[in-house]
Every structure is written in structure tokens, then in C-alpha cells.
Amino acid sequence: MTDAPPAADATSRPASRLPTQVALLLAAAVVVLDQATKEIAEAALGMGEYAPLFGDAVGWQLVYNPGAAFGLPAPAWLFLVVTVLVTVIVARALPRTTSLLPACAYGLLLAGALGNAIDRLVRPNVVGERSGFFQGDVVDFVAWGNFPRFNVADAAITVGFVLLALALWREEQEAKAADEAAPATEARQAGSTAVDADGSAGAPSSPERP
């Protein structure tokens, strides 16, 4: 008769999927928020119009960006390549992720890439003469001083990179702490083994029965 599998196995599998589920839910929520805020900005503002939130420091200003994040110039094919690469990397990394911090980072990076990719797929080219596949302009509306205008997807990419760097740094620190603690653990185990061996050697043997 074989032993029944331990009960912990049945409960550990759902827990191991939690980071992936959180990342996907976060990505979906951020994409919805990104597209909703862009629709609101287009409905409420004219092109180039500025609406102050905190004076001239922070406000809303509708601009159409044919380039990369924060207005950086780049060809359209590069955006498609980056979107595919980010999606593939996240799809490969998430199943192996056991912590919520890197999972949230991956979710934000995926949301940022998909949010701006949707603009390029479904929105028109407003400020240029281009037409064709993946040639739409990205809607930017967050104005912060002289910083280039950006949107929720751009912010998600930035925060995602920061969280991923923090997660990698934390993993490195935990690995260093484990390496430093390993010699002491091995020494304690060796001492315990030696004590057990001495006790076994010094124990009196039981007398033989006649």
C-alpha cells in the first residue's frame, strides 16, 4: 500500500499561483484605467489645452504622441517589437515568480506595454501623415511642470521598473545573508553529529542472554 500524498501539496499549489493571479489582475486593472483616463482626457480637453490641477506645477494637457514614452522619438516597428518582447518575458517569468513584489512589477510592465500598444492599434494618427498598421498616436495628458507629458501606461512602466529593481536587490541581499549563514549552520550540524556519535560509542552494550 502506498502512502497518501501529504495534505500540504494540495494547499501549496493554489498559493504558488497567487503571484501570477495578482500580476494579471493588476495588469488588467491598469490597462482599463489607462484607456478610461485617455477617453476622459479626449472628451474634456482640446488638443494642447491645459487644465491646472495645482497651478502651473501639475495639471492636464492633451497631446498626441507618435513617438515612444515621454515623447522620445522611435520608429513604429520598434514599439511592436518591444510590446512582443515584454509580453514574452512576463509570460516566461511569472510562472516561476513566488513573491508578490516582482509579480506586481511584471504586471505593471505588461500593462504599460499593452496600454500604449492599444493606442497604436486603434487610435488615429493625429499629428503626422502616417497611416497603416500600428501607426496610431498615443494619448498623453498628465502635465508635470516641464516634464514631457505622459499617461497611466507610462507611469506603470516606470513604477514597474523601479519595483523590479527593488525585487532583484532584495533577492541579492537575501542570497548574501543565506551564504553568510551557511558556514554557521554547517558547523552546528557537524557538532550535533559528533555529539551523537560520541554518545552512541560510549553507551554500554546490553548483556547477552543465556
C-alpha positions in Angstrom: 0.0 0.0 0.0 1.4 3.4 -0.9 1.3 6.3 1.4 -1.2 9.1 0.7 0.4 12.3 -0.6 0.8 14.9 2.2 -2.0 17.4 2.6 0.4 20.3 2.2 0.8 19.6 -1.5 -2.9 20.2 -2.2 -2.8 23.6 -0.5 0.5 24.8 -1.8 -0.4 24.7 -5.5 -3.1 27.4 -5.2 -0.7 29.6 -3.1 2.0 29.2 -5.7 -0.3 30.7 -8.4 -1.2 33.7 -6.3 1.6 36.0 -7.6 0.6 35.2 -11.2 -3.0 35.9 -10.5 -2.2 39.2 -8.7 0.0 40.2 -11.7 -2.6 39.5 -14.3 -5.4 41.2 -12.3 -3.1 44.3 -11.7 -2.3 44.4 -15.4 -5.9 44.2 -16.5 -6.9 46.9 -14.0 -4.2 49.3 -15.1 -5.0 48.8 -18.8 -8.7 49.6 -18.1 -7.7 52.6 -16.1 -5.2 53.8 -18.8 -7.8 53.6 -21.6 -10.6 55.1 -19.5 -8.5 58.1 -18.5 -7.4 58.7 -22.1 -11.1 58.7 -23.2 -11.9 61.2 -20.4 -9.0 63.4 -21.4 -10.0 63.5 -25.1 -13.6 64.2 -24.1 -12.8 67.0 -21.7 -9.8 68.7 -23.3 -8.9 70.2 -26.7 -5.6 69.4 -28.3 -2.9 71.2 -26.4 -5.4 72.7 -23.9 -4.0 72.9 -20.3 -6.3 72.4 -17.2 -4.5 73.3 -14.0 -4.7 70.9 -11.0 -2.1 72.5 -8.8 -1.4 75.7 -10.6 1.4 75.5 -13.2 3.1 72.6 -11.4 0.6 69.8 -12.1 -2.3 69.6 -14.4 -3.9 68.0 -17.5 -2.8 68.8 -21.1 -4.0 66.7 -24.1 -1.2 65.9 -26.5 -0.8 63.1 -29.1 2.5 61.3 -29.1 3.7 59.5 -32.3 6.9 58.5 -30.5 8.0 56.5 -27.5 7.3 57.0 -23.8 7.6 60.6 -22.7 7.7 61.8 -26.3 11.0 60.1 -27.2 11.3 59.6 -31.0 11.3 56.0 -32.3 10.0 54.1 -35.3 6.7 52.3 -35.2 8.1 48.8 -35.7 10.2 49.2 -32.5 7.0 49.7 -30.4 5.6 46.4 -31.8 8.9 44.6 -31.1 9.1 46.0 -27.5 5.4 45.0 -26.8 6.0 41.4 -28.0 9.3 41.1 -26.1 7.7 42.4 -22.8 4.8 40.1 -23.2 7.1 37.1 -23.8 9.4 37.9 -20.9 6.5 38.4 -18.5 4.8 35.1 -19.7 8.0 33.2 -19.0 8.9 34.9 -15.7 5.5 34.9 -14.0 5.0 31.1 -13.5 8.4 31.0 -11.7 7.7 34.0 -9.5 6.9 33.2 -5.9 6.9 36.7 -4.4 4.3 39.4 -4.9 6.8 42.3 -5.4 8.3 41.0 -8.7 4.9 39.8 -9.7 3.5 43.3 -9.3 6.5 44.7 -11.3 5.8 42.3 -14.1 2.1 43.2 -14.1 2.8 46.9 -14.3 5.3 46.4 -17.1 2.9 44.3 -19.1 0.1 46.8 -18.5 2.2 49.7 -19.7 3.3 48.0 -22.8 -0.3 46.9 -23.7 -1.9 50.2 -22.8 0.2 52.2 -25.3 0.1 49.3 -27.8 -3.7 49.6 -27.8 -3.4 53.3 -28.8 -1.2 52.5 -31.7 -3.6 49.8 -32.9 -7.0 51.5 -32.6 -6.4 55.3 -32.4 -5.8 57.5 -35.4 -2.6 59.3 -36.4 -3.4 62.9 -35.4 -0.1 64.8 -35.6 1.6 63.2 -38.5 0.9 61.9 -42.0 1.4 58.3 -41.3 -1.1 55.5 -41.9 -1.2 51.8 -41.6 -0.8 49.1 -39.0 0.4 50.2 -35.6 0.7 53.9 -36.6 -1.8 55.4 -34.2 -0.7 58.2 -31.8 -0.5 57.6 -28.0 -2.7 59.9 -25.9 -0.7 61.7 -23.2 -2.4 64.0 -20.8 -0.5 64.3 -17.4 1.3 67.6 -17.2 4.0 67.9 -14.6 6.0 71.1 -14.9 8.4 71.0 -17.9 8.5 67.2 -17.8 7.3 65.5 -21.0 3.5 64.7 -21.0 2.7 61.1 -20.1 -0.2 58.8 -19.3 -1.1 56.0 -16.9 0.7 53.4 -19.1 3.9 55.4 -19.0 3.7 55.7 -15.2 3.1 51.9 -14.9 6.2 51.2 -16.9 8.3 53.5 -14.7 6.9 52.1 -11.4 7.3 48.6 -12.8 11.0 49.0 -13.5 11.5 50.5 -10.0 9.7 47.6 -8.3 11.6 45.1 -10.4 15.0 46.7 -9.5 13.9 46.6 -5.8 12.9 43.0 -6.0 16.2 42.0 -7.6 18.1 43.9 -5.0 16.2 42.2 -2.2 16.8 38.8 -3.7 20.5 39.6 -3.8 20.5 40.7 -0.2 18.7 37.5 0.9 21.1 35.3 -1.1 24.1 37.1 0.6 22.5 36.5 4.0 22.0 32.9 3.3 25.6 32.4 2.1 26.9 34.1 5.3 24.7 31.9 7.5 25.6 28.7 5.7 29.0 28.1 7.5 27.5 28.5 10.9 24.6 26.2 10.1 27.1 23.5 8.8 29.2 23.9 11.9 26.2 23.4 14.2 25.2 20.3 12.2 28.7 18.9 12.3 28.8 19.4 16.1 25.5 17.8 16.6 26.6 14.8 14.5 29.8 14.5 16.5 27.9 14.5 19.8 25.5 11.9 18.6 28.4 9.7 17.5 30.2 10.1 20.9 27.0 9.2 22.7 26.5 6.1 20.7 30.1 4.9 21.1 30.0 5.4 24.9 26.7 3.7 25.5 27.1 0.3 27.4 26.1 -2.7 25.4 23.3 -4.8 26.7 24.3 -8.2 28.2 23.8 -11.2 26.2 21.0 -13.5 27.4 22.0 -17.1 28.4 
